[in-house]
Amino acid sequence: MRVVAKIGSSSLTDERGVINRSAIASLCDQTAALRAAGHEVLIVTSGAVSSGVAALGLASRPTDMPTLQALAAAGQPRLMEVYSAELGRHGLVAGQTLLVPNDFVNRRQYLHARQTLTRLLELGCVPIINENDAIASDEIRFGDNDRLAALLSHLVSADVLVLLTDTPGLYTADPRTDPSATLITDVRSDDPLLAVDASGAGSNRGSGGMASKLSAARIASWSGVRTVIAKSSQDDVLERAAAGAAGIGTTFHPHDRKLSARKLWIAFAAATEGIITVDPGARDALVNRGVSLLPAGVVSVQGSFEEGDNVDISDPDGVVFARGMAAMSASTARSVAGKRTSELPSDVHPEIVHRDDLVILP
């Protein structure tokens, strides 16, 4: 079995950003146990920025991007030092890998990243993975390590993704404000919960929250990967979640429909820069015939996107039913909206969104 385990900043560091060594030691102990049982483990770790705050003695976590990126550069090696030492107690070697979104969107980079991670596993290493926060563009980034972990699960064909956090799982309501909230233990692939937009971030030490974990669960589900959200401080939580034990957080079961890494990024992990509204005929053609979006079916274009940006596609009632990567800018799309292909200028692409870059949303 191949397991991807993601652990958040709030589980790895305290309020000052000091690394919680016992938390990493526990994770590494469980990783070693899984390895001894014949399984492979990849760890997606947060905490670089938080540990950078502590390393540089700052009173609080800054908010400006240049400083956050500098803190990530200072904190990442301190995290790796602890992981290397704790895995080393078990005779295991940590292999740091820093990824960026292009590693999942670009086919060549995707294959290269998969080759590297596969070889690390073959050599007996435990890959320790994080986003390359120190140089990641503010416009093109994962946004949080939950999404990174879900995309990674697709990349390495994982069997299970375990999102370790400071909460026991997904509740029917916010348990901090609603005493009647109960833990949801199972979410099936066709459950409406997979479309819920849970609000709010987690602690102020991390970038994720339950919303990002639900998004990650959607990505993993559409990759055919079982996902578990569980509290990191539970005894043997990683081992029990990987084994499918009952009572361990919230389990999201895999979907029978699987998307490519590129389409997963388009559908769930990238921000959109505009909305294209289409008529009912175009909606029917996109949903039921799997065609490209042509100018003839476009009613209106909102936003200021450029070629290669992601856009939402909605019906006349404003319901977003698809997402795609634009093959032209917003200004060009507006100029050709409603026109037949034969009416387009010779220098204009015939499709606004090609079918290979379009995903019908659940």
Buried (B, 14 or more C-beta within 10 A) or exposed (E): EBBBBBBBBBBBBEBBBBBBEEBBBBBBBBBBBBBEEEBBBBBBBBBBBBBBBBBEEBEEBBEEEEBBBBBBBBBBBBBBEBBBBBBEEBEBEBBBBBBBBBBBBBEEBBEEBBEEBBEBBEEEBBBBBBBBBBEBEEEEBBBBBBBBBBBBBBBBEBBBBBBBBBBBBBBEEEBEEEEEEEBBEEBBBEBEBBEBEBEEEBBEBBBBBBBBBBBBBBBBBBBBBBBBBBBBBBEBBBBBBBBEEEEBBBBBBBBEEBBBBBBBBBBBBBEBBBBBBBBEEBBEBBEEEEBBBBBBBBBBBBBEBEEEBBBBBBBEEEEBBBBBBBBBBBEBBBBBBEBEEEEBEEEBBBBBBBBEBBBBBB
